[in-house]
Amino acid sequence: MTERMVASGTARLWSEDHGDPGDPPVLLISGDCQSALFWPDEVVAALVGGGFRVIRYDHRDTGRSTHRDFAANPYTFDDLTADAIAVLDAWDVGAAHVVAFSMGAGLAQLLAVDHPHRMLSQTLICTHALGIDFADNAARALAGEPSLDGLPLPESRVFEALELHAEPAADRSAELDRRVAGWRIMAGDAFDPAEFRRREERVIDHAGTLHQSIAHGYVTEGIATRGADLARITAPTLLVQAPLDPISPPPHGRHLAESIPGAALVEIPGMGHALTGAALDALLPAVLAHLRR
């Protein structure tokens, strides 16, 4: 494993790579407000063992990357997409397979549309399509109003999880309790609190702080108006739909798969909006099969 700090505009992004530099590269893109360590080491090990080089990185305002006050230093989804390009450039990767989760899968869609030459394939996990106005849908869910697009709104338990982060934790143990409680709400079946506590211990140690930024929740520009662009995607695409995902409930995954030419869809039974050990048992073989195709 090798670490590298990457310049992207005025931000600096922590990144690391694993595996043989001569193997086909896979870029892992985390969800909103998640660092590189959102991806469990089991994912990295499975991909490296499958013959791939794996690169993961901390989004700005997460982990060891640049942290700033968002109001004074705002950015867009296009800027976050440029961060991913900067990481590829820093590791001398011309094109990569992209495996992405939630908001990261929205960034992957932008990569596929705006930078098709940088993408070998994409795997989009627990997400919704470009053109879905998530901020408006969240507001409608809170107000008890129907969606404008006919697709399901975020479920009420999403807001329960967000409320857990409303007040700062008193100490490390309380912060871990809060994070595990949030994952319990989001994760679906077969949730192991000890597993997620261990993961969050590493996330905190990696970041060097108990504070978890919510900056990505303020990013609104760059996705909701791009729905028509999905028809231009040429990268081989796998959609992973989680039947118990409270943020992008079914059929969001199918809707996105039907919007991208030739996209395939797999549903992972019992999966919610998290990478539980049980979900990974079914997910990793599907991802590896897609990468090898």
LUMZA-13658 format. One record per residue (C-alpha): residue number from 1; y, x, z; residue in three letters. Coordinates in steps of 0.2 Angstrom, whole numbers, plus 5000, padded with zeros to 4 digits. Last residue first. Layout:
N
+-----+------+------+------+------+
! seq !   yy !   xx !   zz ! type !
+-----+------+------+------+------+
! NUM !    Y !    X !    Z !  ALA !
...
+-----+------+------+------+------+
//
This chain:
293
+-----+------+------+------+------+
! seq !   yy !   xx !   zz ! type !
+-----+------+------+------+------+
! 293 ! 4956 ! 4917 ! 4908 !  ARG !
! 292 ! 4954 ! 4930 ! 4922 !  ARG !
! 291 ! 4970 ! 4924 ! 4931 !  LEU !
! 290 ! 4964 ! 4906 ! 4930 !  HIS !
! 289 ! 4947 ! 4911 ! 4937 !  ALA !
! 288 ! 4955 ! 4921 ! 4951 !  LEU !
! 287 ! 4966 ! 4906 ! 4956 !  VAL !
! 286 ! 4952 ! 4894 ! 4956 !  ALA !
! 285 ! 4941 ! 4906 ! 4967 !  PRO !
! 284 ! 4956 ! 4908 ! 4979 !  LEU !
! 283 ! 4960 ! 4890 ! 4981 !  LEU !
! 282 ! 4943 ! 4884 ! 4988 !  ALA !
! 281 ! 4941 ! 4896 ! 5003 !  ASP !
! 280 ! 4960 ! 4897 ! 5004 !  LEU !
! 279 ! 4961 ! 4879 ! 5009 !  ALA !
! 278 ! 4949 ! 4882 ! 5024 !  ALA !
! 277 ! 4959 ! 4897 ! 5029 !  GLY !
! 276 ! 4975 ! 4887 ! 5029 !  THR !
! 275 ! 4988 ! 4891 ! 5016 !  LEU !
! 274 ! 5001 ! 4877 ! 5020 !  ALA !
! 273 ! 5008 ! 4861 ! 5013 !  HIS !
! 272 ! 4993 ! 4851 ! 5015 !  GLY !
! 271 ! 4975 ! 4854 ! 5009 !  MET !
! 270 ! 4961 ! 4842 ! 5013 !  GLY !
! 269 ! 4953 ! 4843 ! 4996 !  PRO !
! 268 ! 4961 ! 4856 ! 4984 !  ILE !
! 267 ! 4966 ! 4848 ! 4968 !  GLU !
! 266 ! 4966 ! 4858 ! 4952 !  VAL !
! 265 ! 4977 ! 4855 ! 4937 !  LEU !
! 264 ! 4977 ! 4863 ! 4920 !  ALA !
! 263 ! 4993 ! 4866 ! 4910 !  ALA !
! 262 ! 4991 ! 4865 ! 4891 !  GLY !
! 261 ! 5010 ! 4861 ! 4888 !  PRO !
! 260 ! 5019 ! 4859 ! 4904 !  ILE !
! 259 ! 5025 ! 4841 ! 4908 !  SER !
! 258 ! 5008 ! 4834 ! 4912 !  GLU !
! 257 ! 5005 ! 4848 ! 4924 !  ALA !
! 256 ! 5021 ! 4844 ! 4933 !  LEU !
! 255 ! 5017 ! 4825 ! 4934 !  HIS !
! 254 ! 4999 ! 4830 ! 4940 !  ARG !
! 253 ! 5007 ! 4840 ! 4954 !  GLY !
! 252 ! 5019 ! 4827 ! 4959 !  HIS !
! 251 ! 5005 ! 4814 ! 4960 !  PRO !
! 250 ! 5002 ! 4817 ! 4974 !  PRO !
! 249 ! 5014 ! 4822 ! 4988 !  PRO !
! 248 ! 5027 ! 4835 ! 4986 !  SER !
! 247 ! 5034 ! 4838 ! 5004 !  ILE !
! 246 ! 5020 ! 4829 ! 5014 !  PRO !
! 245 ! 5006 ! 4839 ! 5005 !  ASP !
! 244 ! 4990 ! 4830 ! 5010 !  LEU !
! 243 ! 4982 ! 4829 ! 4993 !  PRO !
! 242 ! 4987 ! 4847 ! 4989 !  ALA !
! 241 ! 4990 ! 4849 ! 4970 !  GLN !
! 240 ! 4987 ! 4866 ! 4963 !  VAL !
! 239 ! 4994 ! 4868 ! 4945 !  LEU !
! 238 ! 4988 ! 4881 ! 4934 !  LEU !
! 237 ! 4998 ! 4887 ! 4919 !  THR !
! 236 ! 4996 ! 4898 ! 4904 !  PRO !
! 235 ! 5013 ! 4904 ! 4899 !  ALA !
! 234 ! 5021 ! 4894 ! 4884 !  THR !
! 233 ! 5034 ! 4884 ! 4893 !  ILE !
! 232 ! 5046 ! 4875 ! 4881 !  ARG !
! 231 ! 5041 ! 4857 ! 4887 !  ALA !
! 230 ! 5047 ! 4862 ! 4905 !  LEU !
! 229 ! 5065 ! 4864 ! 4898 !  ASP !
! 228 ! 5067 ! 4845 ! 4899 !  ALA !
! 227 ! 5067 ! 4845 ! 4918 !  GLY !
! 226 ! 5081 ! 4858 ! 4920 !  ARG !
! 225 ! 5094 ! 4848 ! 4928 !  THR !
! 224 ! 5087 ! 4847 ! 4946 !  ALA !
! 223 ! 5083 ! 4866 ! 4946 !  ILE !
! 222 ! 5098 ! 4877 ! 4946 !  GLY !
! 221 ! 5110 ! 4873 ! 4960 !  GLU !
! 220 ! 5105 ! 4867 ! 4977 !  THR !
! 219 ! 5103 ! 4881 ! 4989 !  VAL !
! 218 ! 5107 ! 4876 ! 5006 !  TYR !
! 217 ! 5089 ! 4874 ! 5012 !  GLY !
! 216 ! 5087 ! 4892 ! 5007 !  HIS !
! 215 ! 5098 ! 4898 ! 5021 !  ALA !
! 214 ! 5087 ! 4891 ! 5035 !  ILE !
! 213 ! 5085 ! 4908 ! 5043 !  SER !
! 212 ! 5071 ! 4912 ! 5055 !  GLN !
! 211 ! 5077 ! 4921 ! 5071 !  HIS !
! 210 ! 5064 ! 4929 ! 5082 !  LEU !
! 209 ! 5069 ! 4946 ! 5075 !  THR !
! 208 ! 5060 ! 4962 ! 5069 !  GLY !
! 207 ! 5056 ! 4954 ! 5052 !  ALA !
! 206 ! 5039 ! 4962 ! 5051 !  HIS !
! 205 ! 5035 ! 4959 ! 5069 !  ASP !
! 204 ! 5040 ! 4941 ! 5067 !  ILE !
! 203 ! 5029 ! 4938 ! 5052 !  VAL !
! 202 ! 5015 ! 4947 ! 5061 !  ARG !
! 201 ! 5016 ! 4936 ! 5076 !  GLU !
! 200 ! 5018 ! 4921 ! 5064 !  GLU !
! 199 ! 5001 ! 4925 ! 5056 !  ARG !
! 198 ! 4992 ! 4927 ! 5073 !  ARG !
! 197 ! 4999 ! 4910 ! 5078 !  ARG !
! 196 ! 4994 ! 4903 ! 5062 !  PHE !
! 195 ! 4976 ! 4908 ! 5065 !  GLU !
! 194 ! 4976 ! 4903 ! 5083 !  ALA !
! 193 ! 4982 ! 4885 ! 5078 !  PRO !
! 192 ! 4968 ! 4882 ! 5066 !  ASP !
! 191 ! 4971 ! 4868 ! 5055 !  PHE !
! 190 ! 4956 ! 4860 ! 5046 !  ALA !
! 189 ! 4965 ! 4846 ! 5038 !  ASP !
! 188 ! 4983 ! 4845 ! 5032 !  GLY !
! 187 ! 4996 ! 4860 ! 5035 !  ALA !
! 186 ! 5013 ! 4852 ! 5037 !  MET !
! 185 ! 5013 ! 4845 ! 5055 !  ILE !
! 184 ! 5002 ! 4859 ! 5062 !  ARG !
! 183 ! 5013 ! 4872 ! 5053 !  TRP !
! 182 ! 5028 ! 4865 ! 5063 !  GLY !
! 181 ! 5019 ! 4866 ! 5079 !  ALA !
! 180 ! 5014 ! 4884 ! 5075 !  VAL !
! 179 ! 5032 ! 4888 ! 5072 !  ARG !
! 178 ! 5037 ! 4880 ! 5088 !  ARG !
! 177 ! 5024 ! 4888 ! 5099 !  ASP !
! 176 ! 5028 ! 4905 ! 5091 !  LEU !
! 175 ! 5046 ! 4903 ! 5096 !  GLU !
! 174 ! 5042 ! 4898 ! 5113 !  ALA !
! 173 ! 5031 ! 4913 ! 5115 !  SER !
! 172 ! 5045 ! 4925 ! 5108 !  ARG !
! 171 ! 5059 ! 4918 ! 5120 !  ASP !
! 170 ! 5071 ! 4903 ! 5122 !  ALA !
! 169 ! 5069 ! 4896 ! 5105 !  ALA !
! 168 ! 5084 ! 4892 ! 5095 !  PRO !
! 167 ! 5087 ! 4873 ! 5093 !  GLU !
! 166 ! 5086 ! 4863 ! 5077 !  ALA !
! 165 ! 5070 ! 4872 ! 5071 !  HIS !
! 164 ! 5058 ! 4859 ! 5078 !  LEU !
! 163 ! 5069 ! 4846 ! 5069 !  GLU !
! 162 ! 5063 ! 4853 ! 5052 !  LEU !
! 161 ! 5045 ! 4849 ! 5057 !  ALA !
! 160 ! 5049 ! 4831 ! 5061 !  GLU !
! 159 ! 5059 ! 4830 ! 5045 !  PHE !
! 158 ! 5043 ! 4834 ! 5035 !  VAL !
! 157 ! 5034 ! 4821 ! 5045 !  ARG !
! 156 ! 5044 ! 4807 ! 5037 !  SER !
! 155 ! 5036 ! 4810 ! 5020 !  GLU !
! 154 ! 5045 ! 4818 ! 5006 !  PRO !
! 153 ! 5048 ! 4805 ! 4992 !  LEU !
! 152 ! 5034 ! 4799 ! 4980 !  PRO !
! 151 ! 5037 ! 4798 ! 4962 !  LEU !
! 150 ! 5046 ! 4784 ! 4953 !  GLY !
! 149 ! 5060 ! 4794 ! 4947 !  ASP !
! 148 ! 5075 ! 4786 ! 4957 !  LEU !
! 147 ! 5066 ! 4787 ! 4973 !  SER !
! 146 ! 5066 ! 4772 ! 4985 !  PRO !
! 145 ! 5078 ! 4771 ! 5000 !  GLU !
! 144 ! 5073 ! 4772 ! 5018 !  GLY !
! 143 ! 5089 ! 4782 ! 5022 !  ALA !
! 142 ! 5079 ! 4798 ! 5027 !  LEU !
! 141 ! 5068 ! 4797 ! 5012 !  ALA !
! 140 ! 5084 ! 4794 ! 5001 !  ARG !
! 139 ! 5092 ! 4810 ! 5007 !  ALA !
! 138 ! 5076 ! 4820 ! 5004 !  ALA !
! 137 ! 5075 ! 4813 ! 4987 !  ASN !
! 136 ! 5093 ! 4818 ! 4983 !  ASP !
! 135 ! 5090 ! 4836 ! 4990 !  ALA !
! 134 ! 5073 ! 4836 ! 4980 !  PHE !
! 133 ! 5082 ! 4832 ! 4963 !  ASP !
! 132 ! 5066 ! 4833 ! 4952 !  ILE !
! 131 ! 5071 ! 4840 ! 4935 !  GLY !
! 130 ! 5060 ! 4856 ! 4937 !  LEU !
! 129 ! 5044 ! 4849 ! 4943 !  ALA !
! 128 ! 5037 ! 4848 ! 4961 !  HIS !
! 127 ! 5027 ! 4860 ! 4972 !  THR !
! 126 ! 5012 ! 4863 ! 4982 !  CYS !
! 125 ! 5005 ! 4878 ! 4972 !  ILE !
! 124 ! 5010 ! 4884 ! 4955 !  LEU !
! 123 ! 4999 ! 4897 ! 4946 !  THR !
! 122 ! 5008 ! 4906 ! 4932 !  GLN !
! 121 ! 5002 ! 4917 ! 4918 !  SER !
! 120 ! 5007 ! 4933 ! 4909 !  LEU !
! 119 ! 5026 ! 4931 ! 4913 !  MET !
! 118 ! 5040 ! 4943 ! 4909 !  ARG !
! 117 ! 5041 ! 4938 ! 4891 !  HIS !
! 116 ! 5044 ! 4920 ! 4896 !  PRO !
! 115 ! 5061 ! 4924 ! 4905 !  HIS !
! 114 ! 5071 ! 4908 ! 4905 !  ASP !
! 113 ! 5057 ! 4895 ! 4904 !  VAL !
! 112 ! 5043 ! 4904 ! 4913 !  ALA !
! 111 ! 5055 ! 4912 ! 4926 !  LEU !
! 110 ! 5063 ! 4895 ! 4929 !  LEU !
! 109 ! 5045 ! 4888 ! 4932 !  GLN !
! 108 ! 5041 ! 4903 ! 4944 !  ALA !
! 107 ! 5057 ! 4899 ! 4954 !  LEU !
! 106 ! 5051 ! 4881 ! 4957 !  GLY !
! 105 ! 5034 ! 4889 ! 4962 !  ALA !
! 104 ! 5044 ! 4899 ! 4975 !  GLY !
! 103 ! 5051 ! 4883 ! 4981 !  MET !
! 102 ! 5033 ! 4877 ! 4985 !  SER !
! 101 ! 5021 ! 4892 ! 4982 !  PHE !
! 100 ! 5020 ! 4905 ! 4968 !  ALA !
!  99 ! 5007 ! 4915 ! 4959 !  VAL !
!  98 ! 5015 ! 4924 ! 4945 !  VAL !
!  97 ! 5004 ! 4935 ! 4932 !  HIS !
!  96 ! 5015 ! 4949 ! 4928 !  ALA !
!  95 ! 5026 ! 4956 ! 4913 !  ALA !
!  94 ! 5035 ! 4972 ! 4911 !  GLY !
!  93 ! 5031 ! 4979 ! 4928 !  VAL !
!  92 ! 5041 ! 4996 ! 4932 !  ASP !
!  91 ! 5040 ! 4992 ! 4951 !  TRP !
!  90 ! 5059 ! 4991 ! 4952 !  ALA !
!  89 ! 5059 ! 4980 ! 4936 !  ASP !
!  88 ! 5047 ! 4967 ! 4943 !  LEU !
!  87 ! 5057 ! 4966 ! 4959 !  VAL !
!  86 ! 5073 ! 4964 ! 4950 !  ALA !
!  85 ! 5065 ! 4950 ! 4940 !  ILE !
!  84 ! 5060 ! 4941 ! 4956 !  ALA !
!  83 ! 5078 ! 4943 ! 4962 !  ASP !
!  82 ! 5085 ! 4936 ! 4946 !  ALA !
!  81 ! 5075 ! 4920 ! 4950 !  THR !
!  80 ! 5083 ! 4919 ! 4967 !  LEU !
!  79 ! 5100 ! 4921 ! 4958 !  ASP !
!  78 ! 5095 ! 4907 ! 4946 !  ASP !
!  77 ! 5091 ! 4896 ! 4962 !  PHE !
!  76 ! 5109 ! 4898 ! 4967 !  THR !
!  75 ! 5118 ! 4909 ! 4979 !  TYR !
!  74 ! 5132 ! 4908 ! 4993 !  PRO !
!  73 ! 5139 ! 4923 ! 5002 !  ASN !
!  72 ! 5152 ! 4916 ! 5014 !  ALA !
!  71 ! 5143 ! 4900 ! 5017 !  ALA !
!  70 ! 5126 ! 4908 ! 5017 !  PHE !
!  69 ! 5130 ! 4920 ! 5031 !  ASP !
!  68 ! 5120 ! 4936 ! 5026 !  ARG !
!  67 ! 5103 ! 4943 ! 5028 !  HIS !
!  66 ! 5097 ! 4957 ! 5016 !  THR !
!  65 ! 5078 ! 4959 ! 5015 !  SER !
!  64 ! 5067 ! 4964 ! 5030 !  ARG !
!  63 ! 5060 ! 4947 ! 5033 !  GLY !
!  62 ! 5070 ! 4933 ! 5025 !  THR !
!  61 ! 5088 ! 4930 ! 5020 !  ASP !
!  60 ! 5084 ! 4937 ! 5003 !  ARG !
!  59 ! 5066 ! 4933 ! 4998 !  HIS !
!  58 ! 5054 ! 4946 ! 5005 !  ASP !
!  57 ! 5042 ! 4953 ! 4992 !  TYR !
!  56 ! 5024 ! 4953 ! 4986 !  ARG !
!  55 ! 5016 ! 4964 ! 4973 !  ILE !
!  54 ! 4997 ! 4963 ! 4969 !  VAL !
!  53 ! 4988 ! 4974 ! 4957 !  ARG !
!  52 ! 4973 ! 4965 ! 4951 !  PHE !
!  51 ! 4954 ! 4968 ! 4949 !  GLY !
!  50 ! 4946 ! 4954 ! 4959 !  GLY !
!  49 ! 4946 ! 4965 ! 4975 !  GLY !
!  48 ! 4965 ! 4966 ! 4973 !  VAL !
!  47 ! 4966 ! 4947 ! 4972 !  LEU !
!  46 ! 4955 ! 4944 ! 4986 !  ALA !
!  45 ! 4963 ! 4957 ! 4997 !  ALA !
!  44 ! 4981 ! 4950 ! 4994 !  VAL !
!  43 ! 4975 ! 4932 ! 4998 !  VAL !
!  42 ! 4966 ! 4938 ! 5014 !  GLU !
!  41 ! 4982 ! 4947 ! 5019 !  ASP !
!  40 ! 4990 ! 4930 ! 5021 !  PRO !
!  39 ! 5004 ! 4926 ! 5009 !  TRP !
!  38 ! 5019 ! 4920 ! 5021 !  PHE !
!  37 ! 5020 ! 4939 ! 5024 !  LEU !
!  36 ! 5032 ! 4941 ! 5009 !  ALA !
!  35 ! 5045 ! 4931 ! 5019 !  SER !
!  34 ! 5047 ! 4913 ! 5020 !  GLN !
!  33 ! 5064 ! 4903 ! 5020 !  CYS !
!  32 ! 5058 ! 4893 ! 5005 !  ASP !
!  31 ! 5041 ! 4897 ! 4998 !  GLY !
!  30 ! 5034 ! 4914 ! 4994 !  SER !
!  29 ! 5033 ! 4922 ! 4977 !  ILE !
!  28 ! 5017 ! 4933 ! 4974 !  LEU !
!  27 ! 5018 ! 4944 ! 4958 !  LEU !
!  26 ! 5001 ! 4949 ! 4951 !  VAL !
!  25 ! 5000 ! 4964 ! 4940 !  PRO !
!  24 ! 4985 ! 4968 ! 4929 !  PRO !
!  23 ! 4977 ! 4984 ! 4935 !  ASP !
!  22 ! 4984 ! 5002 ! 4931 !  GLY !
!  21 ! 4994 ! 5002 ! 4947 !  PRO !
!  20 ! 4977 ! 5001 ! 4957 !  ASP !
!  19 ! 4979 ! 4990 ! 4972 !  GLY !
!  18 ! 4993 ! 4984 ! 4984 !  HIS !
!  17 ! 5012 ! 4983 ! 4981 !  ASP !
!  16 ! 5026 ! 4981 ! 4993 !  GLU !
!  15 ! 5044 ! 4974 ! 4993 !  SER !
!  14 ! 5059 ! 4973 ! 5004 !  TRP !
!  13 ! 5074 ! 4966 ! 4995 !  LEU !
!  12 ! 5092 ! 4972 ! 4995 !  ARG !
!  11 ! 5106 ! 4961 ! 4990 !  ALA !
!  10 ! 5122 ! 4966 ! 4981 !  THR !
!   9 ! 5115 ! 4962 ! 4964 !  GLY !
!   8 ! 5097 ! 4964 ! 4966 !  SER !
!   7 ! 5092 ! 4981 ! 4973 !  ALA !
!   6 ! 5074 ! 4984 ! 4978 !  VAL !
!   5 ! 5068 ! 4992 ! 4994 !  MET !
!   4 ! 5050 ! 4999 ! 4991 !  ARG !
!   3 ! 5034 ! 4999 ! 5001 !  GLU !
!   2 ! 5017 ! 5006 ! 4995 !  THR !
!   1 ! 5000 ! 5000 ! 5000 !  MET !
+-----+------+------+------+------+
//
